[in-house]
Amino acid sequence: MSINRISIYHLETLLWIERLGTFSAAAERLNTTQPAVSARMRELEQRIGATLFRRDGRGMALTPAGRKLVRDCAPLLRDMEQALLGSGGFGEASGVVRIGAGEIAAASCLPSFVAELKADMPNVGLEIEIDLTANLIQQLLTGRTDLAFAAGPIAHPALKTSPIGEVELVWLASPAVATAFAGGTAMLPVWSLASHSPIHGRMREAIAASRIAQKSLNLCNNARTMIDIARAGGGIGIFPRPMVRHEVESGALVEIAAMPALAPVEFNVAMRVADTEPVLTQIFDRAAQLDLAEPPG
């Protein structure tokens, strides 16, 4: 066995393959190519004198020797990372962390959170993607995202989560539309987030319980656009309060009285259980302290 010819990147690559399940996912996470990942694993097998992978259908699976190497090396790499961070602190941390967020989180707590994170970890590159909750969870499970801020409860054995508060939903319209509605004007347009939003169901239930005609229902998959439509007098909408704070304070939108109550929406931050990198764990712990109900600082 040629231990002196085994590099940290060989073992790091092996661990990411085990965590994410495929060579291609590990390559994307390590910002390299699948042929490069395959070459690293061939080198590792040659240098330790053992077969680490076997073909499993169209994919590859770890052999018992591969699983043992992962089990033995994962704590060593984690301890080494912690030792290095202990010397320089998180201010010296580096790497790339991919953060996924829903539109509501992105418009409320995320900007100040990211700004503070960059101030404390200037050498850590952040890649932020705004998407729907269902897509965020899938990206998290496949390793395309490291951390996700998502709406609704999250229950998956491969993920650990922490609640970051609830967001209130409110009925709003422009002053002119609100006045027309109070006067009993029929067929005013009403707007809801589209069916793939986790908030859509409770919006539909509240609309059904209101005195708004069902055929006036309109859907939009972007809350910011929906807010702009309401500001322009395009109808009544149901909106997350953190996203409309400025519009309400300025009087551009006003609350509609005597409408069915809307249950708040729960939000969580999530990461994979298998990810034990100190930097990622530190970022998750910081995110877990957020409260979406509080105005951004």
ZAVOBA-391453 format. One record per residue: z, y, x of N, C-alpha, C, CB in turn. Coordinates in steps of 0.2 Angstrom, whole numbers, padded with zeros to 4 digits, always signed. Glycine has a CB too. Layout:
N
ZYXZYXZYXZYX ...
***
This chain:
297
+0000-0006+0004+0000+0000+0000+0000+0006+0004+0006+0000-0005 -0005+0011+0003-0005+0017+0007-0002+0023+0003-0013+0019+0009 +0005+0023+0004+0008+0028+0000+0007+0035+0003+0016+0027+0000 +0006+0035+0009+0004+0042+0012-0002+0045+0010+0005+0041+0020 -0006+0041+0007-0013+0043+0004-0013+0044-0003-0018+0038+0006 -0007+0044-0006-0006+0045-0013-0004+0052-0014-0001+0040-0017 -0007+0056-0018-0006+0063-0019-0002+0064-0026-0012+0068-0019 +0001+0070-0027+0004+0071-0033-0001+0071-0039+0008+0078-0033 -0007+0074-0037-0012+0074-0043-0014+0068-0045-0018+0078-0040 -0013+0062-0041-0015+0056-0044-0010+0054-0049-0015+0050-0038 -0004+0055-0048+0002+0053-0052+0002+0057-0058+0009+0053-0049 +0001+0064-0057+0000+0068-0063-0005+0066-0068+0000+0075-0061 -0011+0064-0065-0017+0062-0069-0015+0056-0073-0023+0061-0065 -0012+0051-0070-0010+0045-0073-0005+0047-0079-0006+0040-0068 +0000+0051-0078+0004+0053-0083+0001+0056-0089+0010+0057-0081 -0004+0060-0088-0007+0064-0093-0012+0059-0097-0011+0070-0091 -0015+0054-0094-0019+0049-0097-0014+0045-0102-0022+0044-0092 -0008+0043-0100-0003+0040-0104-0001+0044-0110+0003+0037-0099 +0000+0050-0109+0003+0054-0114-0003+0056-0119+0005+0061-0111 -0009+0057-0117-0014+0059-0122-0019+0053-0124-0018+0064-0119 -0019+0048-0121-0022+0042-0123-0029+0041-0120-0022+0042-0130 -0032+0046-0118-0039+0045-0115-0040+0049-0109-0044+0047-0120 -0045+0046-0105-0047+0050-0099-0050+0057-0100-0052+0046-0095 -0054+0057-0106-0057+0064-0107-0051+0069-0109-0062+0063-0113 -0046+0067-0113-0041+0071-0115-0037+0074-0109-0036+0068-0120 -0036+0069-0105-0032+0071-0098-0036+0076-0094-0030+0065-0094 -0043+0075-0094-0047+0079-0090-0047+0086-0093-0054+0076-0090 -0047+0087-0100-0047+0093-0103-0040+0097-0101-0048+0093-0110 -0035+0093-0102-0028+0096-0101-0027+0098-0093-0023+0091-0102 -0031+0095-0089-0030+0096-0082-0035+0101-0079-0030+0090-0077 -0040+0103-0084-0045+0108-0082-0050+0105-0077-0042+0114-0080 -0052+0098-0078-0056+0095-0073-0061+0091-0078-0053+0091-0068 -0065+0086-0074-0070+0083-0078-0068+0075-0079-0077+0083-0074 -0070+0072-0084-0069+0065-0084-0071+0061-0078-0072+0062-0091 -0076+0062-0075-0078+0058-0069-0073+0059-0064-0085+0060-0066 -0070+0065-0063-0065+0067-0058-0059+0063-0060-0063+0074-0058 -0057+0062-0066-0051+0059-0068-0052+0051-0066-0049+0060-0075 -0058+0049-0068-0059+0041-0066-0059+0040-0059-0066+0040-0069 -0061+0045-0055-0061+0044-0048-0054+0044-0045-0065+0050-0044 -0050+0048-0048-0043+0048-0046-0039+0042-0047-0039+0054-0049 -0041+0039-0053-0038+0033-0055-0040+0027-0051-0039+0031-0062 -0047+0027-0049-0049+0022-0044-0046+0022-0038-0057+0022-0044 -0045+0028-0035-0042+0029-0029-0034+0027-0029-0042+0037-0027 -0031+0028-0035-0024+0026-0035-0023+0019-0035-0021+0029-0042 -0028+0016-0039-0028+0008-0039-0029+0005-0032-0033+0006-0044 -0034+0008-0029-0035+0005-0022-0029+0006-0017-0041+0009-0019 -0026+0012-0018-0021+0013-0013-0014+0010-0015-0019+0021-0013 -0013+0008-0021-0007+0004-0022-0008-0003-0023-0003+0007-0029 -0015-0005-0023-0017-0012-0023-0015-0016-0030-0013-0016-0018 -0016-0012-0035-0014-0015-0042-0019-0012-0047-0007-0014-0044 -0021-0016-0052-0025-0013-0057-0021-0010-0063-0029-0019-0061 -0022-0004-0064-0018+0000-0069-0021+0001-0076-0017+0007-0066 -0028-0001-0076-0031+0000-0083-0035-0006-0084-0035+0006-0083 -0035-0008-0091-0040-0013-0093-0044-0011-0099-0036-0020-0095 -0050-0013-0100-0054-0011-0105-0051-0013-0112-0061-0013-0104 -0051-0009-0117-0048-0011-0123-0053-0008-0129-0041-0008-0125 -0058-0012-0131-0063-0010-0135-0068-0005-0131-0060-0007-0141 -0068+0001-0134-0072+0006-0131-0068+0010-0126-0076+0010-0136 -0061+0009-0126-0057+0013-0122-0054+0010-0117-0052+0017-0127 -0049+0013-0114-0045+0010-0108-0037+0009-0110-0046+0013-0102 -0034+0004-0108-0027+0004-0110-0023+0002-0103-0025-0002-0115 -0017+0004-0103-0013+0003-0097-0011-0004-0096-0007+0007-0096 -0011-0007-0090-0009-0014-0089-0001-0013-0088-0012-0017-0082 +0002-0019-0088+0009-0019-0087+0011-0015-0080+0012-0026-0086 +0007-0016-0075+0008-0012-0069+0007-0005-0070+0003-0015-0063 +0002-0003-0074+0001+0004-0075+0007+0007-0079-0005+0005-0079 +0010+0003-0084+0015+0006-0088+0022+0006-0084+0017+0001-0094 +0023+0002-0079+0028+0002-0075+0028+0008-0070+0029-0004-0071 +0022+0010-0068+0021+0015-0063+0023+0022-0067+0014+0015-0060 +0020+0022-0073+0022+0028-0077+0029+0029-0078+0018+0028-0084 +0032+0024-0080+0039+0024-0082+0043+0026-0076+0042+0017-0084 +0042+0023-0070+0045+0025-0064+0044+0032-0061+0044+0020-0058 +0038+0034-0062+0036+0041-0059+0037+0047-0063+0028+0040-0057 +0037+0046-0069+0038+0052-0074+0045+0055-0072+0038+0049-0081 +0050+0052-0072+0056+0056-0070+0056+0059-0063+0062+0051-0070 +0053+0056-0058+0052+0059-0052+0048+0065-0052+0049+0054-0047 +0043+0065-0055+0039+0071-0056+0043+0077-0059+0032+0070-0059 +0046+0075-0065+0050+0080-0068+0055+0083-0064+0053+0077-0075 +0059+0079-0060+0064+0081-0056+0062+0086-0050+0068+0075-0053 +0056+0084-0048+0053+0088-0043+0051+0095-0045+0046+0085-0040 +0048+0095-0052+0046+0102-0055+0053+0106-0056+0043+0100-0061 +0058+0102-0058+0064+0106-0059+0067+0109-0053+0069+0101-0063 +0067+0105-0047+0069+0107-0041+0065+0113-0038+0069+0101-0036 +0059+0113-0039+0055+0119-0037+0056+0125-0041+0047+0117-0038 +0057+0124-0048+0059+0130-0052+0066+0132-0051+0058+0128-0059 +0070+0127-0049+0077+0129-0047+0077+0134-0041+0081+0124-0046 +0072+0133-0036+0072+0137-0030+0069+0144-0032+0068+0134-0025 +0064+0144-0036+0060+0151-0037+0062+0154-0044+0053+0150-0036 +0065+0149-0049+0066+0152-0056+0059+0151-0060+0069+0159-0056 +0060+0152-0066+0054+0152-0071+0049+0158-0069+0056+0152-0078 +0051+0163-0066+0047+0168-0064+0042+0166-0059+0051+0174-0061 +0043+0160-0056+0038+0158-0051+0034+0152-0054+0042+0155-0045 +0035+0150-0060+0032+0145-0063+0024+0147-0064+0035+0143-0070 +0020+0142-0064+0013+0143-0065+0010+0137-0069+0009+0142-0058 +0003+0137-0070+0000+0133-0074-0003+0136-0081+0005+0127-0076 -0005+0132-0085-0008+0135-0091-0005+0131-0097-0016+0134-0091 -0003+0135-0102+0001+0133-0108-0004+0135-0114+0008+0135-0109 -0005+0130-0118-0010+0131-0124-0005+0132-0130-0015+0126-0125 -0006+0137-0134-0002+0139-0140-0006+0139-0146+0003+0145-0139 -0004+0135-0151-0008+0136-0157-0003+0139-0162-0010+0129-0160 -0006+0143-0167-0002+0147-0172-0006+0148-0178+0000+0154-0169 -0003+0148-0184-0006+0150-0190-0006+0157-0190-0002+0147-0196 -0010+0159-0195-0012+0167-0196-0005+0171-0197-0017+0168-0201 -0001+0168-0201+0005+0172-0203+0010+0172-0196+0009+0168-0208 +0011+0167-0193+0015+0167-0187+0011+0172-0182+0016+0161-0183 +0005+0172-0181+0001+0176-0176+0002+0183-0178-0006+0174-0176 +0003+0185-0184+0003+0192-0186+0010+0194-0187+0000+0193-0193 +0015+0190-0185+0022+0192-0186+0026+0191-0179+0026+0188-0191 +0028+0185-0178+0033+0185-0172+0029+0183-0165+0037+0179-0173 +0023+0181-0166+0019+0179-0160+0018+0185-0155+0013+0176-0162 +0015+0190-0157+0014+0196-0152+0020+0197-0147+0011+0202-0155 +0026+0199-0150+0031+0201-0146+0034+0195-0142+0037+0203-0150 +0033+0189-0145+0035+0183-0141+0031+0182-0135+0035+0176-0146 +0025+0182-0136+0020+0182-0130+0021+0187-0125+0013+0182-0132 +0022+0193-0127+0023+0199-0122+0030+0197-0118+0024+0205-0126 +0035+0195-0121+0041+0194-0118+0040+0188-0113+0047+0193-0122 +0037+0183-0115+0035+0177-0111+0031+0179-0105+0031+0172-0115 +0026+0183-0106+0022+0185-0100+0026+0189-0095+0016+0189-0102 +0031+0193-0098+0035+0197-0093+0040+0193-0089+0040+0202-0097 +0042+0187-0092+0047+0183-0088+0043+0177-0084+0051+0179-0093 +0037+0175-0086+0033+0170-0083+0026+0173-0081+0033+0164-0087 +0025+0178-0077+0019+0181-0076+0013+0177-0073+0020+0187-0071 +0015+0171-0070+0010+0167-0067+0008+0161-0071+0013+0164-0060 +0011+0161-0077+0009+0155-0082+0003+0158-0086+0015+0153-0086 -0002+0155-0086-0008+0157-0091-0007+0155-0098-0015+0155-0088 -0008+0159-0102-0008+0157-0109-0015+0157-0113-0003+0162-0113 -0016+0151-0117-0022+0151-0121-0020+0150-0128-0026+0145-0118 -0021+0155-0132-0019+0155-0139-0025+0154-0144-0015+0162-0140 -0024+0150-0148-0029+0148-0153-0026+0149-0160-0032+0141-0152 -0029+0153-0165-0027+0153-0172-0030+0149-0176-0027+0161-0174 -0027+0145-0180-0030+0139-0184-0026+0138-0190-0032+0133-0180 -0028+0133-0194-0025+0131-0200-0020+0126-0197-0030+0127-0205 -0014+0125-0201-0009+0120-0199-0011+0113-0198-0003+0120-0205 -0015+0111-0202-0018+0104-0202-0021+0103-0195-0022+0102-0207 -0025+0108-0193-0029+0107-0187-0024+0108-0181-0034+0113-0186 -0019+0112-0182-0014+0113-0176-0011+0107-0175-0009+0119-0178 -0009+0103-0180-0005+0097-0179-0009+0092-0175-0002+0094-0185 -0016+0092-0177-0020+0087-0174-0021+0089-0167-0027+0087-0178 -0022+0095-0165-0023+0097-0159-0017+0096-0154-0025+0105-0158 -0011+0096-0157-0005+0095-0154-0005+0088-0152+0001+0097-0158 -0006+0083-0157-0006+0076-0156-0011+0074-0151-0007+0073-0162 -0017+0077-0150-0022+0075-0146-0021+0078-0139-0028+0076-0148 -0016+0083-0138-0015+0086-0132-0019+0092-0130-0017+0081-0126 -0023+0094-0135-0027+0100-0134-0023+0106-0135-0033+0100-0140 -0017+0106-0138-0012+0111-0138-0006+0109-0136-0012+0114-0146 -0002+0113-0133+0005+0111-0130+0011+0113-0135+0006+0114-0124 +0010+0118-0139+0015+0121-0143+0011+0124-0149+0019+0126-0139 +0014+0123-0155+0011+0125-0161+0016+0128-0166+0008+0119-0165 +0015+0134-0169+0018+0137-0174+0015+0136-0181+0019+0145-0173 +0018+0132-0185+0014+0129-0191+0019+0130-0197+0013+0122-0190 +0015+0131-0203+0018+0132-0209+0020+0125-0212+0014+0135-0214 +0025+0125-0216+0027+0119-0219+0031+0114-0215+0021+0115-0222 +0035+0109-0218+0038+0104-0214+0033+0100-0210+0042+0100-0219 +0036+0098-0204+0032+0094-0200+0036+0087-0198+0030+0097-0193 +0033+0082-0200+0036+0075-0199+0032+0070-0196+0039+0072-0206 +0032+0069-0189+0028+0065-0185+0033+0062-0180+0022+0068-0183 +0033+0055-0179+0037+0053-0173+0035+0055-0166+0037+0045-0174 +0029+0057-0165+0027+0059-0159+0029+0067-0157+0020+0058-0158 +0031+0070-0162+0033+0077-0162+0040+0079-0163+0028+0081-0167 +0042+0084-0159+0049+0087-0160+0048+0094-0163+0054+0087-0154 +0052+0096-0168+0051+0102-0171+0058+0106-0171+0048+0102-0178 +0057+0113-0172+0063+0117-0174+0061+0122-0179+0065+0120-0167 +0065+0123-0184+0063+0128-0189+0064+0135-0186+0068+0128-0195 +0059+0140-0188+0059+0147-0186+0060+0152-0192+0053+0148-0181 +0062+0149-0197+0063+0154-0203+0058+0153-0208+0063+0161-0201 +0059+0156-0214+0055+0156-0220+0052+0163-0221+0059+0154-0226 +0046+0163-0224+0042+0169-0225+0042+0170-0233+0035+0168-0222 +0044+0175-0235+0043+0177-0242+0036+0179-0244+0048+0183-0244 +0034+0176-0250+0028+0178-0253+0029+0183-0259+0024+0172-0256 +0024+0188-0259+0025+0193-0264+0018+0195-0267+0027+0200-0260 +0019+0197-0274+0013+0199-0278+0011+0206-0276+0014+0198-0285 +0005+0208-0274+0004+0215-0272-0003+0217-0275+0004+0216-0265 -0004+0223-0276-0011+0226-0277-0011+0233-0275-0012+0225-0285 -0016+0236-0275-0017+0244-0274-0013+0247-0280-0024+0246-0273 -0011+0253-0279-0008+0257-0284-0012+0257-0291-0006+0264-0282 -0018+0258-0290-0023+0259-0296-0023+0252-0300-0030+0261-0294 -0024+0247-0296-0024+0240-0299-0018+0238-0302-0026+0235-0294 -0012+0240-0299-0005+0239-0302-0004+0242-0308+0000+0240-0297 -0007+0249-0309-0006+0253-0315-0010+0250-0320-0008+0260-0313 -0016+0247-0319-0021+0244-0324-0018+0238-0326-0028+0243-0321 -0015+0234-0322-0012+0228-0324-0006+0229-0328-0009+0224-0318 -0002+0234-0327+0004+0236-0331+0002+0238-0338+0009+0241-0328 -0004+0241-0338-0007+0243-0345-0010+0238-0349-0011+0249-0343 -0010+0232-0346-0013+0226-0350-0020+0225-0349-0011+0227-0357 -0023+0228-0344-0030+0227-0343-0032+0220-0342-0033+0232-0337 -0037+0217-0345-0038+0210-0344-0043+0209-0338-0041+0207-0351 -0043+0203-0336-0048+0200-0331-0048+0204-0324-0055+0201-0334 -0042+0206-0322-0041+0209-0316-0042+0203-0311-0035+0213-0315 -0046+0204-0305-0047+0198-0301-0040+0196-0297-0052+0200-0295 -0039+0190-0296-0033+0188-0292-0035+0184-0286-0028+0184-0297 -0032+0185-0281-0034+0181-0275-0028+0177-0272-0035+0187-0269 -0030+0171-0269-0026+0166-0266-0029+0163-0260-0024+0160-0271 -0025+0161-0255-0027+0158-0250-0031+0151-0252-0022+0156-0244 -0036+0149-0248-0040+0143-0250-0036+0137-0250-0046+0143-0245 -0039+0131-0253-0036+0125-0254-0033+0122-0248-0040+0121-0257 -0036+0123-0242-0034+0120-0236-0027+0123-0233-0039+0119-0230 -0025+0129-0236-0019+0132-0234-0013+0128-0237-0019+0139-0236 -0008+0127-0233-0002+0124-0236+0002+0128-0241+0003+0122-0230 +0000+0135-0241+0003+0139-0246-0001+0139-0253+0003+0146-0243 -0007+0136-0253-0012+0137-0258-0008+0134-0265-0018+0133-0257 -0005+0128-0264-0002+0124-0270+0003+0129-0274+0001+0118-0268 +0007+0132-0270+0012+0136-0274+0009+0142-0276+0018+0137-0269 +0004+0145-0273+0000+0151-0276-0003+0149-0283-0005+0153-0271 -0006+0143-0283-0009+0141-0289-0004+0140-0295-0013+0134-0288 +0001+0137-0293+0007+0136-0298+0009+0143-0301+0012+0132-0295 +0010+0147-0296+0013+0154-0299+0007+0158-0303+0015+0158-0292 +0001+0157-0301-0004+0160-0305-0005+0157-0311-0011+0160-0301 -0004+0150-0312-0005+0147-0318+0001+0149-0323-0005+0139-0317 +0007+0151-0320+0012+0153-0324+0012+0160-0326+0019+0151-0320 +0007+0164-0323+0007+0171-0324+0003+0172-0331+0004+0175-0318 +0002+0179-0332-0003+0180-0338-0010+0182-0336+0000+0186-0342 -0012+0180-0330-0018+0182-0327-0023+0176-0329-0018+0182-0319 -0029+0178-0332-0034+0173-0334-0036+0169-0328-0040+0176-0337 -0036+0162-0329-0038+0158-0324-0045+0159-0321-0037+0151-0326 -0050+0161-0325-0056+0161-0323-0057+0167-0318-0061+0162-0328 -0052+0171-0317-0052+0177-0313-0050+0175-0306-0048+0183-0315 -0048+0169-0304-0045+0167-0298-0051+0167-0293-0042+0160-0299 -0049+0170-0287-0054+0170-0281-0050+0167-0275-0056+0177-0280 -0053+0164-0271-0050+0161-0265-0053+0164-0258-0051+0153-0265 -0049+0164-0253-0051+0167-0247-0047+0163-0241-0049+0175-0246 -0050+0161-0236-0047+0157-0231-0044+0161-0225-0052+0152-0228 -0044+0168-0226-0041+0173-0221-0037+0178-0225-0047+0176-0217 -0030+0178-0223-0025+0182-0226-0027+0189-0225-0018+0180-0224 -0029+0191-0219-0030+0198-0217-0036+0201-0221-0032+0198-0209 -0041+0197-0222-0046+0199-0226-0044+0200-0233-0052+0194-0226 -0040+0195-0236-0038+0196-0243-0033+0202-0244-0033+0190-0244 -0030+0204-0239-0026+0210-0239-0030+0216-0239-0021+0211-0233 -0035+0216-0235-0040+0222-0235-0044+0223-0242-0045+0221-0230 -0045+0217-0245-0048+0217-0252-0044+0220-0257-0050+0210-0254 -0037+0218-0257-0032+0221-0261-0032+0228-0260-0026+0217-0261 -0031+0231-0254-0031+0238-0252-0037+0242-0255-0030+0239-0245 -0042+0239-0255-0048+0242-0258-0049+0242-0265-0055+0239-0255 -0044+0239-0268-0044+0239-0276-0047+0233-0279-0047+0245-0278 -0048+0228-0275-0052+0222-0277-0048+0217-0281-0055+0218-0271 -0042+0218-0282-0038+0214-0286-0031+0213-0284-0041+0207-0287 -0027+0208-0288-0020+0206-0286-0020+0200-0281-0016+0205-0293 -0016+0200-0277-0015+0195-0272-0008+0193-0271-0018+0197-0265 -0007+0187-0268-0001+0184-0266-0001+0184-0258+0001+0177-0269 +0004+0187-0255+0004+0189-0248+0010+0187-0245+0002+0196-0247 +0010+0185-0238+0016+0184-0234+0019+0191-0233+0014+0180-0228 +0025+0192-0234+0028+0198-0233+0027+0201-0226+0035+0198-0235 +0028+0197-0221+0027+0200-0214+0021+0203-0212+0029+0194-0209 +0015+0200-0216+0009+0203-0215+0007+0209-0218+0004+0197-0216 +0011+0211-0223+0010+0217-0227+0015+0222-0227+0009+0215-0235 +0019+0222-0222+0025+0226-0221+0023+0234-0221+0029+0225-0215 +0018+0235-0217+0015+0242-0216+0012+0244-0222+0010+0242-0210 +0008+0240-0225+0004+0242-0231+0009+0244-0237-0001+0237-0234 +0015+0240-0237+0019+0242-0242+0023+0248-0241+0024+0236-0243 +0025+0249-0234+0029+0255-0232+0024+0261-0233+0031+0254-0225 +0018+0261-0232+0014+0266-0233+0011+0268-0240+0007+0265-0228 +0013+0263-0244+0011+0264-0251+0004+0262-0253+0012+0271-0253 +0000+0259-0248-0007+0256-0249-0007+0250-0254-0010+0254-0242 -0001+0246-0254+0000+0241-0258+0006+0242-0262-0001+0234-0255 +0007+0240-0268+0013+0240-0271+0015+0233-0275+0013+0246-0277 +0021+0231-0275+0023+0225-0278+0022+0225-0286+0030+0223-0277 +0020+0220-0289+0018+0219-0296+0025+0216-0299+0012+0214-0297 +0027+0220-0304+0034+0218-0307+0032+0212-0312+0037+0224-0311 +0038+0209-0314+0038+0204-0319+0033+0198-0318+0037+0207-0326 +0032+0196-0312+0028+0190-0310+0032+0184-0309+0023+0192-0305 +0029+0178-0309+0033+0172-0308+0035+0172-0301+0028+0166-0309 +0041+0170-0300+0044+0170-0293+0040+0165-0288+0052+0167-0293 +0040+0166-0282+0037+0163-0277+0042+0160-0272+0031+0167-0274 +0042+0153-0271+0046+0150-0266+0044+0152-0259+0047+0143-0267 +0049+0154-0254+0047+0155-0248+0043+0149-0244+0053+0158-0244 +0040+0151-0239+0036+0146-0235+0040+0145-0228+0029+0148-0233 +0042+0138-0227+0045+0136-0221+0040+0136-0215+0049+0130-0222 +0043+0138-0209+0039+0138-0203+0043+0134-0198+0036+0145-0201 +0039+0131-0193+0042+0127-0188+0038+0128-0181+0042+0119-0189 +0041+0127-0176+0038+0127-0169+0038+0119-0167+0041+0132-0164 +0033+0117-0165+0032+0110-0163+0029+0108-0156+0028+0106-0168 +0031+0103-0153+0028+0101-0147+0029+0093-0147+0032+0104-0141 +0025+0090-0142+0025+0083-0142+0032+0080-0138+0019+0080-0137 +0035+0075-0141+0041+0072-0138+0040+0070-0131+0043+0066-0142 +0034+0067-0129+0033+0065-0123+0032+0070-0117+0026+0061-0123 +0031+0076-0119+0030+0082-0115+0037+0084-0112+0027+0088-0118 +0039+0083-0106+0045+0084-0103+0045+0089-0097+0049+0078-0101 +0039+0093-0097+0038+0098-0091+0043+0103-0092+0031+0100-0091 +0047+0105-0087+0052+0110-0088+0049+0117-0091+0055+0112-0081 +0043+0119-0089+0041+0126-0091+0039+0125-0099+0034+0127-0087 +0036+0120-0101+0035+0119-0108+0041+0118-0112+0030+0113-0109 +0046+0115-0109+0052+0114-0113+0056+0121-0114+0057+0109-0109 +0055+0125-0108+0059+0131-0109+0055+0136-0114+0058+0134-0102 +0049+0135-0114+0045+0140-0119+0047+0137-0126+0037+0139-0118 +0047+0131-0127+0049+0128-0134+0056+0130-0136+0048+0120-0134 +0061+0130-0131+0067+0132-0133+0068+0140-0134+0072+0131-0127 +0064+0144-0131+0063+0151-0133+0060+0152-0139+0059+0155-0127 +0055+0148-0141+0052+0149-0147+0056+0147-0153+0045+0145-0148 +0061+0142-0152+0065+0140-0157+0070+0145-0159+0069+0133-0155 +0071+0150-0155+0076+0155-0157+0073+0161-0161+0078+0159-0150 +0066+0160-0162+0063+0165-0166+0065+0165-0174+0055+0165-0166 +0064+0171-0177+0065+0171-0184+0060+0175-0187+0072+0174-0186 +0055+0171-0191+0050+0175-0194+0052+0180-0199+0045+0170-0197 +0058+0179-0202+0060+0184-0207+0062+0191-0204+0066+0181-0211 +0063+0191-0198+0064+0197-0194+0058+0201-0192+0069+0196-0188 +0058+0208-0193+0052+0212-0191+0052+0211-0184+0053+0219-0193 +0045+0211-0181+0044+0211-0174+0047+0217-0170+0037+0210-0172 +0050+0216-0164+0053+0221-0161+0048+0226-0157+0058+0218-0156 
***
